[in-house]
Amino acid sequence: MRSRSWLLLATASLLVFSGCKAIATILLIPVMVVGVVFGGLASIFVSADGLTDDAELRAGGLRIDERVLEVQVDADMTFEGSLLVVSTVTSAAGLAEAQQASLSYDPRSHGLELVSAKVVNPDGSVYEVSENQIFERPSDVALGAPGYVSSMTKSVLFPQLTIGSQTHVEWRFEQEAQSLRGFTYAWRPSFAIPVTHSRIRISYDEAVPLRFHGDSPFEVAQSSAGGRRVVEATLRDYAAQTPERAMVGPGDVCPRFVVTTHESWEAIGATLHEAVAERVEVTPEIESLAAQIVGERQGLDAARAIHRWVCENIHYVVVYMNQADSWVPHPASEVLANRYGDCKDKHVLSASLLAARGIQAEPVLVNFDRGFEPFALPTPLQFNHCMTYLPEFDLYSNPTDPYRDLGDLDTVLSDKFVVIGSPQGRVARTPGGSADSNRYRVAHQAVIGPDGIVSGHSVLDFEGRTSGRLRRTLALAAAPDQAADNLLHAGALGGHGELQTTDPTNLDVPLHCEGEWTSDIPIEVSPQIHFMTPVGIDLVNPQLLRAFLSSEERRYPILIAALEITWDFELQLPAGYRLDTLPRGRSVQNRAGRFESSYRAASESRVIVRRTLRIEQDRFLAEHYADLRAILRAAVIDMQTILSASELSS
């Protein structure tokens, strides 16, 4: 659920849809779901595959002066209301984003009207938006799933914008069809855009079981009269926040206001179960296919085979369905016939194949982003993704990720609050990352030539989820050699190489990569030479680790990845040179993990270096950052250690 305009953070999307990115019948005035893909190519640290909307953390040059939302909710939970947003462009950085305001809605169940839009410039000139600056088109999700969604996007283009311009836009909206799943709404300010004044006023029939909560500094007041109740939430003088490297999602650190008619998280889980259960089918075709996939395998091995088959053979697409179908996937037989589906569809087919082998599977609601803190009240807005849970093995499957095996969850899906779909519904947390089960090993053999050019051979092996990001990169690359060149460019000496890998799309085979490489930049050759251990073809290098480092104290939790990395280097000197005194190595250990290194001479012209970096968990609170920093600093300093050698004749 992404916007091309920051103003969608301050506007109301009236769209009612169901799919991987939003699975609720709601009035949604959206918060931006942010997934910062940290690291560069093939980082085995934090990756939110498919989530690249870090625009919220980078936003700037704008200020919301006034934002007023008024909604009237009737006893049948239909509603109508208005939204006014007044914003100012404060610097050149905000001009492009302020150019357009957009709102999406479903014309089958909602009405939307642009009341007014204008620009007031610093010199006092006023420009009313004309008819030819207002346009309507099928929404992005409708274009992505034709035939399933009829949603439209209405947009306004503001003329004559300059620094200091103030934009005014007012909308009126209504939901005309009766809501089947209640009323829920949430809003928070954008992380990096200040808000001078925001007021949310919701008037509702006293028969509507509405609950609400506002985090500080929201001021929340309530009143009642004439059979109606009113809740009003006000936010004043919210200051723009400054992002930190590798921080958790803004939703975890920004104040939120939420209203809901859902009585509990468990009730949401029971609703999910009801919507999904009847679409699980064990037809003769599905039973035959399950037997073919599994063969002689039993239990966990059979479940793993089914997970791998669905990942490899069912193409992932985002398919949004109509309001009456909210949360309802396609029948498993239809998903199989199409060989594509969204997250709910993939669950349904997985559950059907598993049921054919006597293995229970339950749907799971989770948010697929860098946020980890649940809303204060139960609301479907907490979730944007559906996975599968296998209670017999206490394992989660994310069949929309074709590059990670059963039980191997992306970092941004680990240690997450989830709701499991069952007759009574229940809540849980996914397992956190573990360094014991996520390992990366790389071995480099390199030779410094007489001209100072370094050439070598690298071997990469993986255990657990660590291979997922590289599998994706390799599968989508035009050739593996591109990945090798990009990894080599991260080193001080640059380089080019050739890479051979196992099939990155085949989860039956552990990912194994090896390749030859040559540096682009030579080491200066003189009677005494100085050098660092070369990067080689390697996923983790000083540049990547430095991106997690800061000398400042942190304000927000940092998201990295629990894993253990082992580097083995064997480096041969040019003919006629011998090693000088070797470094003693390092050893740092604390509650965040450990780093160790050792140096030894295999001969007077050959050095062997081993380094081990262990990070114990995926996420560290700000107050624990100092421990993580100590571990990472030790690693970066050691990787930049200068070794030296002298000519035998000198």
C-alpha positions, 0 to 999 in steps of 0.5 A: 500500500504505497503512495506516489505522494506524501500527501496520502499520509495526510489524506483518506483512502476510502478504498476497501480491498483485500490482498497481501498489502491490506486485508480489512474492510476499513476506512483507511486514512493510511500510515505509510508502511515503510520497509528500508532495504538496508545494505546494498546488493545481496545483503544478508542483514536486514532485507524486506524483499519487495518493500522499498518505500523508505520515502517516509524516512527521507521526506522533507521540505514540507509541513502540515499546517492543518489537518481536519478529519470529520467522520459520522458513523451510523448504526450500520457502520456506514459513514460519511465525512470530510477531510481538509489538509493545508500544507506548506512547502518549506524548502526545494526538497518538498516541491515535487512531493507537494505537487500532487494530492491523491485519494483512492476509493471504490465507486461500488461502495464509496462516493468521493468529491473534491470540494476545493483545491488551491495554492496560496503563494508567499506574495499573496497570489491565489491559484484555484485548481482548474478542471483540467488539473483534476483527473481520475484514473484506475488506481495502481492496485486496479491496474495491477489486478484488472478484473478484481478491483474497480478502485479509482484514484482522484488526483489534484495537480497544484499550479504555480508552486514555489518555496513558501507555497501553501496548498489547500485541499478539501474532500468529502466522502461517504460509504454507501454500502453497509459494512460487514466487518465493523469500523476501524481507523488509524492515523499517525503523523509522518516520521519526518514531516512536522504537523502544526495542528491535526484534529480528528473528530469521529461522531458515531451512533451510541449503538456502535461499539467503538473503542479508541486510543491515542498515544502521547502527545495526542489529546483525546476527548469524548462527549455524548448527546442525543444518542450519539457519541463523539471522540476527538483526537488533537495533535499539536506542534509535532516536530519532524524526526531525524532518521537513524541508520537501520532503524525500525519502522516509523510506526514503532516510534511515531504516536498513533491514534486508533479507533476500532469496533473489533473486540479482540485480536482473537476475534480477528483470528476467528474471522480470518479462519471463517473467511479462509477455511471453506476455500481449503479443498482436498480435491482428487487433483490436489490429493494426487499432486500432494502424493506426487510432491511428497513421495515417500516423505513423512511429517516435517520432510513432507511439509518442507517438500510442499512448501518448496513446491508452492514457492517454486511453482505458484507465481506470486501476484497481488490480487485485490478482490471486492468488498464482499470477498474481504479476506476471502481467497480464491478456492485452492483448485482455482489457485492451482489451475491458475498457478498464481495467487496472492498471499492468501491464495498461496496459503490456501493451496499450501493448506490444501496440499498439507491437509491431503497428507494429514498435516494441519495448517492455519493462516497467519496475519502479520505486518511485512515491514520493519515495525514490531510493535502492535497497535494499542487496540485490535485492528486489521490495520496491524496487518498487511500479509498472510502466512501459514503456521504448522502447529504440529511442527511449530513452524511458519511458512511464508510461501510468497518468498520463493528463496527461503525454506520452511521455517526460515523467515525474513528478518522483518518477519521474525519476532513479530506479533501475529494473529493465527486464524483458528475457530477461536483465534489466538495471538503469538509471536514468530520466532526471533532470529538465532545465530545458531541456525543462521550462518554464513561462511566464506573462504578466500584464497588470494595471491598478490602478483608481481604487479600488485594485482590481487587475484583469488578464489572465493567459496560461499556457503550458507545455513538458514535464512542467510542465503535468501537475499543472495538467492533472490539477487542471483535469480533475478540477475542477468548473469551470476557474474554481475553479482560477483562484480557488484560485490567486488566493487564494494572493496577498496581494490574493486575487481571483476570476476566469474561466479558459479552457483547452485540453482538459486531457485531450488530450495532442495539444494543448499546454496553454494557459490564460488568464483574466480576474481581479479582486483582492478586496483593494484597494491603498490609494490616496493621494497616494502608492501602494505596491504589489507586482506582483500574483500573478494566475492563476499556479502559482508565487507567493511562498507556494509558494517560501517553503515550500522555504526554511529558515534552518536547515542541512538534514540530508536531501536536498530534492526540488523540480523542474528547470524554468525559469519566466519571468514577464512583468508589464505593470502600468498605474497609476491615471489621474493617477499616475506611477512613482517610481524603479524597482528595479534588479533582481536577478541571482543565479547558482550551480550550483543555477540562477539568478534574474534580474529587470528593471524598466523604465518603458514610460511614466510610468504603466506598468511592465514587469517580467520575472523568470526562475527556473531550477532545474537539477535535481530533487534537491539534497543537504543540502550543496548546499542553500545554493545552492538557498536563495540562488536561491529567496530572491532570487526571493521577495524580488524578488516582494515588492519594493515599487514606488511611484507618486505623483499628478501633482499632488503 
